[in-house]
Amino acid sequence: MDNVKAIRLFLQAAQSGSLSGAGREFGLSPASVSRQISALEDDLGVRLLNRTSRRLSLTEAGQLYLQRAERWLQDLDEMREEVGQLAVRPRGRLRVQARISLGTQYIAPLIPGLLAKFPELDIDLWLTDSALDLTEHGIDVAVRTGYQSDSSLIARRIATSPRLVCASPNYWAAHSVPRAPKDLAAHNCLIYRFGEAPALWTFRGPDDAATELRVDGNFQSNNAEALRIATLSGLGVALLPAWSILDYLMACKLERALADHVATATDLDFGIYAVYQSRRHLSAKTRLFIDHLVAEFGRRDWLSFDPELRSG
């Protein structure tokens, strides 16, 4: 039985003084109203209404129930209205997770402007390089890079950012700039390390031929920020995502090599994604944040660079 509907019928019948009056309000016959109120009484185990052919009257239990039911239904309606507003107006806490480097460089700077525009929003930004379980940690949207393998999640691509071979001008001045991927074997390669697998850099050349190279060097890290700092210091050559180094390329603090080769990988792509749990009943705050990411990231061109930059 739908208790909420039966309670509303009882309330209307008590206020109008008749079953037919309640029936007109809800588009039901008096007999149908009577059955549903009787079912409510059976569920409660008490009689709420005294019925005669001429009029209705409340029992003692009915009078108490009427007072409580009015307040309860009012609270319920207010709650529904407040919750419903979340679907059309961004408000409340939004928990966002992103990789440390990406979050620091690009996500955090977007937040002040968004909060100024939507002051009822409260953003909790969690930066970690681990791919956290969204449900377990109460995350509304995660910003992730690379291939999304979890089919239970929705992933919206918000940008594409290739990986680039780069080093500092000082490093290139002291070492020959590689003309082909195989030349990297003579360089100190700074390696992004995740697990114990050998460091393999793979490339596709202008002729579409693939090259796979095992690289080595004296510094490795599982953090792109640490690798970027080491690369800027002149320690060696790194293969870094364009989003993390574009500003340094444009400032000539880093310079590319092998610009005619595309870094590839069999198990990754170079997209940046907004990842969330479901399209159904997506809250206004989550939808707003994702749309904001799409708009802001769309302004950045990580696929083309100043042709005057040194590019091997």
JOSUL-V855771 format. One line per field, one symbol per residue. ss: DSSP state (h for helix, s for strand, l for the rest). phi: phi as a letter, one per 30 degrees, with the letter a starting at -180 (. if undefined). psi: psi as a letter, one per 40 degrees, with the letter a starting at -180 (. if undefined). Layout:
# JOSUL-V855771
ss=???
phi=???
psi=???
This chain:
# JOSUL-V855771
ss=llhhhhhhhhhhhhhhllhhhhhhhhlllhhhhhhhhhhhhhhhllllsssllllssslhhhhhhhhhhhhhhhhhhhhhhhhhhllllllssssssslhhhhhhhhhhhhhhhhhhlllsssssssllllllhhhhlllsssssllllllllsssssssllssssslhhhhhhllllllhhhhhhllsssslllllllssssslllllssssslllllssllhhhhhhhhhllllssssshhhhhhhhhllllsssllllsssllllllsssssslllllllhhhhhhhhhhhhhhlllllllllllllsl
phi=.dddddddddddddddiadddddddcibdeddddddddddddddibdcbccbdcacbddddddddddddddddddddddddddddddbbdaidcccbbdedddddbdedddedddddbdddbcccccaddddddddciddaccbcidccdddccbcdcabbdcbdaadeddddcbdddcbeddddccdcccdcbjcdedcccbcdddidcbcbdcbacbbacbddddddddddjdacbcbdeddbedddddidbbdbhddccdbadcbbcdcbccbdaddhddddddddddddedddddccccbbeddddbh
psi=igdddddddddddddeeidddddddefiidddddddddddddddeihdhhhiediiihidddddddddddddddddddddddddddeehhiahhhhhiidddddddddeedddddddgeeihhhhhhieigihdddefhdhihiiahheheeihhhheihhiiihiiidddddeihhheiddeedeihhhhhhgaeiihhhiihadeeiihhhhiiiehiiehdddddddddeedahihiiddeedddddefeiiiifeeihhiideiafihihhididhfhiddddddddddddddeehgeeiiheeihf.
